[in-house]
Amino acid sequence: MNRQNKLRLYYIKDFITDLFFPNRCPVCGCIIESNRLVCSECENKLEALRSDDERLIERCQCSFGISIYYYAKEAKQGIISLKERNLNFGRHLGRELAVKAAAYDITAKADMVTYVPMSRRKLRIRGYNQAKVIAGELSLFTGIPLKDNILFRRDSEEQHTLGKADRVKNVSAFYCDENTDLSGKSIIICDDVITTGSTLQRCAELLKKLNAADIYIAAGTTTKYIKE
C-alpha cells in the first residue's frame, strides 16, 4: 500500500474512532475535532525550541539532532498524557518532527526510523512505547520505513526517576542484537524527551556498533538546560 492510501485510511480511522470515543486535547483535556491532535489554544502556548539550542542535542554523538519543544508547562503535560494513554501528543510530535526533518534535509538522507526501546515488563504494563508512537508518525508522514527490533532494553530503573550520575550508569540496560548489520545505513532514532542525553547517546553508540553510517536524533521535547 502506498503512502497516500495509508494516510487516507489513517484519517478515516480517526474519524470513525471519534464517533465512539470523543477526541480530547492531550494538554487541557477539552474535546477537539477528529482531525486535530492538540487544541489551537494549547498549541499556541507550546514553547518551541530556539534554533540556537539545537546544539544541545549534538552531545548525543549523532550526525545531527532536531527537537520541537522545551519540556516545560504545556509540553510536559502533553508528555504526561502520552504516557497515560492519550497518544495525541506523540502523534503531534511525530508530525512536527517530520516537517522539521524535511526542512533540515534529513528526510532525503535517512534510510530508516527507529526509537528508544522499553523493557518487556514496562511494555506489558503500558501496552505501547511512546517513543514508537512518535517514530511511527514520523515514518508515516515522511515515507521512511520504520524499523523494529534493533535496540532492546533490560528491566531497570526508569531514567526519569534517576539523577544525572545514575542515568549514565543505568544506560548499560540498553543493548543491541550484534547479528544485525546496518552497514552504510542512515538512521533516525526517536524519543519523547531529552534530559541529560545519556539514553540517546548510548543508543547512538549501539547503532554505530552495528556499522550504521549516520545517526539523526529526533526528540519531541528537550529540557531547557542540559548541563555538561
C-alpha positions in Angstrom: 0.0 0.0 0.0 1.4 3.4 -1.0 1.8 6.3 1.5 -1.2 8.2 0.2 -3.5 5.3 0.7 -2.1 4.7 4.2 -2.7 8.3 5.1 -6.3 8.1 3.7 -7.1 5.1 5.8 -5.4 6.7 8.8 -7.7 9.7 8.6 -10.8 7.5 8.1 -9.9 5.5 11.2 -9.5 8.8 13.2 -13.0 9.9 12.1 -14.7 6.6 13.0 -12.9 6.4 16.3 -14.1 9.9 17.2 -17.7 8.8 16.7 -17.4 6.4 19.7 -14.6 8.0 21.7 -14.5 11.8 21.6 -11.1 13.2 20.7 -9.5 15.2 23.5 -6.6 17.7 23.7 -3.8 15.9 25.5 -2.8 19.2 27.2 -6.1 20.6 28.6 -8.5 17.7 28.1 -11.1 19.6 26.1 -13.0 17.9 23.2 -11.5 18.7 19.8 -12.3 17.8 16.2 -11.3 14.4 14.9 -8.7 15.9 12.6 -6.8 17.8 15.4 -4.3 16.4 17.8 -3.9 19.4 20.1 -6.4 22.3 20.6 -5.4 25.6 19.0 -5.2 27.4 22.3 -2.7 24.9 23.8 -0.7 24.6 20.6 -0.1 28.3 20.7 1.2 28.0 24.2 3.8 25.3 23.5 7.3 26.7 23.7 9.2 26.0 20.5 12.9 25.1 20.8 15.0 28.0 19.7 17.2 27.3 16.7 20.4 28.2 18.6 19.6 25.5 21.2 19.6 22.7 18.6 23.3 22.3 19.5 22.2 20.9 22.9 21.3 17.6 21.1 24.8 17.3 19.5 26.2 15.7 22.7 24.2 12.5 21.8 27.0 11.6 19.4 24.8 11.9 16.4 25.3 13.4 12.9 22.5 15.9 13.7 19.6 16.4 16.1 16.3 18.0 16.0 13.6 18.7 18.6 10.3 20.6 18.7 9.5 21.9 22.1 11.1 22.6 25.5 10.0 20.1 28.1 8.0 22.5 30.2 4.4 23.6 31.1 2.1 22.5 28.2 4.6 20.3 26.5 5.3 18.5 29.8 1.6 17.9 30.3 1.4 16.6 26.8 4.2 14.1 27.5 2.4 13.0 30.7 -0.8 12.4 28.8 1.1 10.4 26.2 2.3 8.1 28.9 -1.3 7.8 30.2 -2.8 6.5 27.0 -3.8 9.7 25.1 -1.5 9.2 22.1 -2.4 12.6 20.5 0.7 14.5 21.7 3.0 11.7 20.5 1.4 11.8 17.1 1.6 15.6 17.1 5.3 15.5 17.9 5.9 12.9 15.1 4.2 15.1 12.5 6.2 18.2 13.6 9.4 16.2 13.6 8.6 15.1 10.0 8.2 18.7 8.9 11.5 19.7 10.6 13.4 16.7 9.3 12.4 17.7 5.8 13.4 21.3 6.4 16.9 20.1 7.6 17.2 17.7 4.6 17.3 14.7 7.0 14.4 13.1 5.2 16.3 12.7 2.0 19.3 11.1 3.7 17.7 8.7 6.2 17.1 5.0 5.3 15.0 4.1 8.3 13.4 5.3 11.5 13.7 3.5 14.9 13.1 4.5 18.5 14.4 4.2 22.1 13.2 0.8 23.4 11.3 -0.1 26.6 11.8 -3.1 28.7 9.4 -6.0 28.1 8.0 -5.6 31.6 7.3 -1.9 31.1 5.8 -2.5 27.7 3.4 -5.1 29.1 2.3 -2.7 31.8 1.8 0.3 29.5 0.8 -1.6 26.3 2.8 0.6 24.0 6.1 2.5 23.6 5.6 6.3 23.5 8.8 6.7 21.5 7.4 4.3 18.9 4.2 6.4 18.6 6.4 9.4 17.7 8.6 7.3 15.3 5.6 5.7 13.7 4.0 9.1 12.9 7.3 10.5 11.6 7.7 7.4 9.4 4.1 7.7 8.0 4.5 11.3 7.1 7.9 11.1 5.6 7.7 7.7 3.9 10.9 6.5 5.7 10.4 2.8 6.8 10.0 2.2 10.5 12.4 -0.5 11.8 11.6 -2.5 14.9 13.9 -4.9 16.9 17.2 -3.1 16.5 17.6 -1.8 20.1 16.5 -3.5 23.3 16.3 -2.7 27.0 16.6 -5.0 30.0 14.4 -4.3 33.1 16.0 -1.5 35.0 15.1 1.7 36.8 13.3 4.3 34.7 15.7 7.0 33.5 13.4 9.9 34.6 13.5 8.7 38.2 17.3 8.9 38.4 19.8 11.7 38.9 22.4 12.6 36.3 25.1 10.2 37.6 22.8 7.3 38.0 21.3 7.9 34.5 24.7 7.5 33.0 25.2 4.2 34.8 21.7 2.9 34.0 22.3 3.1 30.2 24.0 -0.3 30.4 20.5 -1.7 30.3 20.3 -0.9 26.6 21.7 -3.4 24.2 21.5 -4.5 20.5 21.4 -7.7 18.5 25.0 -7.9 17.3 23.9 -10.0 14.3 22.1 -7.1 12.9 24.0 -5.4 10.1 23.3 -1.7 9.5 26.4 -1.1 7.3 26.1 2.2 5.4 22.6 3.0 6.8 21.5 6.4 7.9 19.0 6.1 10.8 16.7 8.5 12.6 16.2 7.5 16.3 13.2 8.9 18.1 12.4 9.6 21.7 9.9 11.7 23.7 12.3 13.7 26.0 16.0 14.5 26.1 17.2 15.3 29.6 20.9 14.5 30.1 21.2 12.9 26.6 22.7 9.7 28.1 20.0 7.4 26.8 20.2 8.6 23.2 24.0 8.7 23.4 24.0 5.1 24.4 21.5 4.2 21.6 23.7 6.1 19.0 26.8 4.1 20.2 24.9 0.8 19.8 23.8 1.8 16.2 27.4 2.7 15.4 28.4 -0.7 16.7 26.2 -2.2 14.1 28.0 -0.2 11.4 25.4 2.5 10.9 26.8 5.4 8.9 24.8 8.4 10.3 22.6 8.8 13.3 20.0 11.5 13.4 18.2 12.3 16.7 14.5 13.3 16.6 13.3 14.1 20.1 9.9 15.5 20.7 10.9 17.7 23.6 14.2 18.8 25.3 14.8 20.0 28.8 15.6 23.7 28.8 19.1 23.4 30.2 21.3 20.4 29.5 24.3 20.5 31.8 27.7 19.2 30.9 
